C-alpha cells in the first residue's frame, strides 16, 4: 500500500513546475513528498530527481518512471471507476491543454457551455503554445493547431485554420489593394515586432512594420480602424472578416491551411469525463464560424 501511495505522490509531479507546487496539488507537505520520492529511489536503486543549485529536475529514469506511474495509476482509477459504475458518469478532475490565443478567441464559450452541462467535472486548463506530451504531463485532452507528430494518441479533426492577410475596407479604398507580396513594401504593415518576416507561397517578405503592437488584439484593433495591413491566423479575426470590418487580400499566396485536432489518450477506455469533453468540443468546433474561412 505504501508503494502505491508513493507512486501517487510521485505522479503529482506531472505538469508541475516544482516540488512545492506538486505537494500542494497532492495536498501533502513538501517533506512528505520528498520522503515518498526517497523511498522510491531506494526501492528502484536509481535517482529519480537531479538536484543542483538551479533547483530540482527529473533524471532520464525519473521522466520514464513518471510516465509509467501516470499511465498505471490512470488504468487503476479507470478500473475502479468502472467497477463502481462511475465510468458512465462525467465527474472528477479533467486536465486539458489549450493553445493560448485559440482559447481566447474560440474556446472560452465552449468551455463555459461544457461546465454548465457537466457540473460534476472540475476543469484544470493549461494554456501554452507548444506540443505537449500528454502522458508525461498528466494531461487528459489537448486541442492542437498544426500538423501532428506521429504518436499513439487518438486525434479527432475538427477543422482547419489558415494565415490571412487583411485590412479594413477604408484602408484598401484609400491605399489600393496589394496584388503581390512585393507590393506590401509600399503599404503600412502592422506586426508584433519592428521587423516583418512573412512567408508566402514562393516568396518571403522582409521589411519593416509601420506599427508594432505588443498583442495580437492590439494589432487587430489597429487594422479595423484603418492603420494598415495585418497578417495572422484566421481564428482571431474571423468575426471581423464575417462582419466586413476587415477584408482578406492575396489569398492565393497564403500557405496551405493548418488542421486542428482534439487529441486524447485512452480511446474507448477513457473515462466519461474525457469522452464527454472530447465529444462536446468536436461538435462545437466543427460548427464554429472560425473554421468556415479555411
C-alpha positions as CSV (number, residue, x, y, z in Angstrom):
1,X,0.0,0.0,0.0
2,X,2.9,2.4,0.8
3,X,4.4,1.7,-2.6
4,X,1.1,2.6,-4.3
5,X,0.8,5.8,-2.3
6,X,4.4,6.7,-3.1
7,X,3.7,6.3,-6.8
8,X,0.6,8.5,-6.4
9,X,2.7,11.3,-4.8
10,X,5.4,10.9,-7.4
11,X,2.8,11.2,-10.2
12,X,1.8,14.6,-8.7
13,X,5.0,15.9,-10.3
14,X,3.4,15.6,-13.8
15,X,2.8,19.0,-15.2
16,X,4.0,20.8,-12.1
17,X,6.9,23.3,-12.2
18,X,8.3,22.5,-8.7
19,X,8.2,20.1,-5.8
20,X,6.3,22.7,-3.8
21,X,3.5,23.0,-6.4
22,X,3.3,19.2,-6.8
23,X,3.0,18.9,-3.0
24,X,0.1,21.4,-3.0
25,X,-1.6,19.6,-5.8
26,X,-1.3,16.3,-3.9
27,X,-2.5,18.0,-0.7
28,X,0.6,16.9,1.3
29,X,3.5,18.7,2.8
30,X,6.8,19.2,0.9
31,X,8.7,16.9,3.3
32,X,6.1,14.2,2.9
33,X,6.6,14.3,-0.9
34,X,10.3,14.3,-0.6
35,X,10.2,11.2,1.7
36,X,8.0,9.3,-0.8
37,X,10.4,10.0,-3.6
38,X,13.4,8.9,-1.4
39,X,11.6,5.6,-0.7
40,X,11.0,5.1,-4.4
41,X,14.7,5.9,-5.2
42,X,15.8,3.4,-2.5
43,X,13.5,0.7,-3.8
44,X,14.4,1.2,-7.5
45,X,18.1,1.9,-6.8
46,X,18.1,4.7,-9.3
47,X,18.0,8.5,-8.8
48,X,14.6,10.0,-9.9
49,X,15.5,13.6,-9.2
50,X,18.6,15.6,-10.0
51,X,19.4,18.3,-7.5
52,X,21.5,21.3,-8.4
53,X,22.0,25.0,-7.4
54,X,19.3,25.8,-10.0
55,X,16.7,23.6,-8.4
56,X,15.3,20.1,-8.8
57,X,14.6,18.3,-12.2
58,X,13.8,14.8,-13.3
59,X,16.5,12.5,-14.4
60,X,16.0,10.4,-17.5
61,X,15.0,7.5,-15.4
62,X,12.7,9.8,-13.4
63,X,11.0,11.0,-16.6
64,X,10.4,7.5,-17.8
65,X,9.2,6.3,-14.4
66,X,6.8,9.3,-14.1
67,X,5.2,8.5,-17.4
68,X,4.7,4.9,-16.3
69,X,3.3,5.9,-13.0
70,X,0.8,8.2,-14.6
71,X,-0.3,5.5,-17.1
72,X,-0.6,2.8,-14.4
73,X,-2.5,5.0,-12.0
74,X,-4.9,6.1,-14.7
75,X,-5.6,2.5,-15.5
76,X,-6.2,1.7,-11.9
77,X,-8.5,4.6,-11.5
78,X,-10.4,3.6,-14.7
79,X,-10.8,0.0,-13.4
80,X,-12.1,1.2,-10.0
81,X,-14.5,3.7,-11.6
82,X,-15.8,1.1,-14.0
83,X,-16.4,-1.4,-11.1
84,X,-18.2,1.3,-9.2
85,X,-20.3,2.3,-12.1
86,X,-18.6,5.8,-12.3
87,X,-17.3,5.2,-15.8
88,X,-20.7,6.2,-17.2
89,X,-20.8,9.5,-15.2
90,X,-18.8,12.6,-16.1
91,X,-17.2,13.7,-12.9
92,X,-13.8,14.3,-11.4
93,X,-10.7,16.4,-12.5
94,X,-10.1,16.9,-16.2
95,X,-6.8,18.3,-17.3
96,X,-6.9,19.9,-20.7
97,X,-4.2,21.7,-22.8
98,X,-5.2,24.7,-24.9
99,X,-3.2,27.0,-27.2
100,X,-3.3,30.4,-25.6
101,X,-4.7,32.5,-28.5
102,X,-7.0,29.8,-29.7
103,X,-8.5,29.5,-26.2
104,X,-9.1,33.3,-26.0
105,X,-10.8,33.6,-29.4
106,X,-12.6,30.3,-29.8
107,X,-12.6,28.1,-26.7
108,X,-13.9,30.3,-23.9
109,X,-17.6,29.8,-24.7
110,X,-17.1,26.1,-25.5
111,X,-15.6,25.6,-22.0
112,X,-18.3,27.5,-20.3
113,X,-21.0,25.5,-22.1
114,X,-19.3,22.2,-21.1
115,X,-19.2,23.2,-17.5
116,X,-22.9,24.1,-17.5
117,X,-23.7,20.7,-18.9
118,X,-21.4,18.7,-16.7
119,X,-21.3,20.3,-13.2
120,X,-19.5,17.4,-11.6
121,X,-16.4,17.8,-13.7
122,X,-13.6,20.2,-12.5
123,X,-11.6,21.6,-15.4
124,X,-7.9,22.3,-15.0
125,X,-6.8,24.2,-18.1
126,X,-3.2,24.6,-19.1
127,X,-2.5,27.4,-21.6
128,X,0.7,27.1,-23.7
129,X,1.9,27.3,-27.3
130,X,3.8,24.1,-27.8
131,X,3.1,20.4,-28.5
132,X,2.6,18.7,-25.1
133,X,3.4,15.1,-24.1
134,X,0.1,14.1,-22.6
135,X,1.5,11.1,-20.8
136,X,4.4,12.8,-19.1
137,X,2.4,15.9,-18.3
138,X,-0.6,14.1,-16.9
139,X,-3.0,15.7,-19.4
140,X,-6.3,14.1,-20.5
141,X,-7.1,16.1,-23.6
142,X,-5.3,18.6,-25.8
143,X,-6.5,20.8,-28.7
144,X,-3.7,21.3,-31.1
145,X,-3.3,23.6,-34.1
146,X,-0.9,22.3,-36.9
147,X,0.3,19.0,-38.3
148,X,0.5,16.4,-35.6
149,X,3.7,14.4,-34.8
150,X,3.2,10.6,-35.1
151,X,2.1,9.1,-31.9
152,X,-0.3,6.6,-30.4
153,X,-2.8,9.3,-29.3
154,X,-6.3,9.4,-30.6
155,X,-6.9,12.5,-32.7
156,X,-10.2,13.8,-34.0
157,X,-10.2,16.5,-36.6
158,X,-12.5,19.5,-36.1
159,X,-11.5,21.9,-38.9
160,X,-8.7,24.0,-40.4
161,X,-7.3,27.5,-39.9
162,X,-5.1,29.5,-42.2
163,X,-2.9,32.5,-42.3
164,X,-4.8,35.6,-43.6
165,X,-3.6,39.0,-44.8
166,X,-6.3,41.6,-44.3
167,X,-7.1,45.3,-43.9
168,X,-10.1,47.4,-43.4
169,X,-12.2,48.4,-46.5
170,X,-11.4,52.1,-45.8
171,X,-7.7,51.4,-45.8
172,X,-7.8,49.5,-49.1
173,X,-10.0,52.1,-50.7
174,X,-7.5,54.9,-49.7
175,X,-4.3,53.0,-50.4
176,X,-5.1,50.4,-53.0
177,X,-5.1,46.6,-52.8
178,X,-1.8,44.7,-53.0
179,X,-1.7,42.1,-55.6
180,X,1.8,40.5,-54.9
181,X,3.7,40.1,-51.7
182,X,6.4,42.6,-53.0
183,X,3.7,45.3,-53.2
184,X,3.5,45.2,-49.4
185,X,6.7,47.2,-49.1
186,X,4.7,50.2,-50.2
187,X,2.0,49.7,-47.6
188,X,1.6,50.3,-43.9
189,X,2.1,47.0,-42.1
190,X,1.1,46.1,-38.6
191,X,3.1,43.4,-36.8
192,X,4.3,42.3,-33.4
193,X,7.9,43.4,-34.0
194,X,9.7,46.2,-35.9
195,X,11.0,43.7,-38.5
196,X,8.5,41.8,-40.7
197,X,9.2,38.3,-41.8
198,X,6.2,36.9,-43.6
199,X,6.3,33.7,-45.6
200,X,4.1,33.4,-48.6
201,X,4.0,30.7,-51.2
202,X,7.2,31.2,-53.3
203,X,8.1,34.4,-51.6
204,X,9.4,35.7,-48.2
205,X,8.8,39.3,-47.3
206,X,11.4,41.1,-45.3
207,X,10.7,44.7,-44.5
208,X,9.8,47.0,-41.5
209,X,6.5,47.4,-39.8
210,X,4.9,50.8,-39.7
211,X,3.2,49.9,-36.5
212,X,4.5,47.4,-33.9
213,X,1.9,46.1,-31.4
214,X,2.7,44.1,-28.3
215,X,-0.5,42.0,-28.5
216,X,-2.5,40.4,-31.3
217,X,-5.7,42.1,-30.2
218,X,-3.9,45.5,-30.3
219,X,-2.8,44.8,-33.9
220,X,-6.4,43.7,-34.9
221,X,-7.9,46.8,-33.4
222,X,-5.5,49.0,-35.3
223,X,-6.2,47.2,-38.6
224,X,-10.0,47.5,-38.0
225,X,-9.5,51.3,-37.6
226,X,-7.6,51.6,-40.9
227,X,-4.0,51.7,-39.6
228,X,-2.7,49.2,-42.1
229,X,-2.5,45.5,-43.1
230,X,-2.2,42.7,-40.6
231,X,-1.3,39.0,-41.1
232,X,-2.3,36.4,-38.6
233,X,-4.1,33.1,-38.3
234,X,-7.8,33.3,-39.3
235,X,-9.4,32.5,-35.9
236,X,-8.5,35.8,-34.1
237,X,-10.0,37.8,-36.9
238,X,-12.9,35.6,-38.1
239,X,-15.6,37.8,-36.6
240,X,-14.2,40.9,-38.2
241,X,-14.0,39.2,-41.5
242,X,-17.6,37.9,-41.3
243,X,-18.8,41.4,-40.3
244,X,-16.9,43.1,-43.2
245,X,-14.8,45.1,-40.8
246,X,-11.7,43.5,-42.4
247,X,-11.2,42.1,-45.9
248,X,-8.8,39.4,-46.9
249,X,-6.3,40.2,-49.6
250,X,-3.9,38.0,-51.7
251,X,-5.4,34.6,-50.5
252,X,-3.7,32.8,-53.4
253,X,-0.3,33.5,-51.9
254,X,-1.0,32.1,-48.5
255,X,0.4,28.7,-47.4
256,X,-1.9,25.7,-47.1
257,X,-4.3,25.7,-44.1
258,X,-3.4,24.1,-40.8
259,X,-5.5,21.3,-39.3
260,X,-7.0,21.5,-35.8
261,X,-7.4,18.3,-33.7
262,X,-8.9,17.3,-30.4
263,X,-6.3,14.8,-29.0
264,X,-6.6,12.3,-26.1
265,X,-5.1,9.2,-24.8
266,X,-7.3,6.3,-23.7
267,X,-9.7,5.9,-26.7
268,X,-12.7,3.7,-25.8
269,X,-11.3,3.1,-22.3
270,X,-11.3,6.8,-21.5
271,X,-13.5,7.8,-18.5
272,X,-16.7,9.6,-19.2
273,X,-15.4,13.0,-18.3
274,X,-12.8,12.6,-21.1
275,X,-15.2,11.2,-23.6
276,X,-17.9,13.8,-22.8
277,X,-15.4,16.7,-23.2
278,X,-14.0,15.3,-26.5
279,X,-17.5,14.8,-28.0
280,X,-18.6,18.3,-26.8
281,X,-15.5,20.0,-28.3
282,X,-15.7,18.1,-31.6
283,X,-19.4,19.0,-32.1
284,X,-18.9,22.7,-31.0
285,X,-15.7,23.3,-33.0
286,X,-16.9,21.7,-36.2
287,X,-19.8,24.1,-36.3
288,X,-17.7,27.1,-35.2
289,X,-17.6,30.1,-37.6
290,X,-13.8,30.4,-37.2
291,X,-13.4,27.3,-39.3
292,X,-15.7,28.4,-42.1
293,X,-13.0,30.7,-43.5
294,X,-10.5,27.9,-44.3
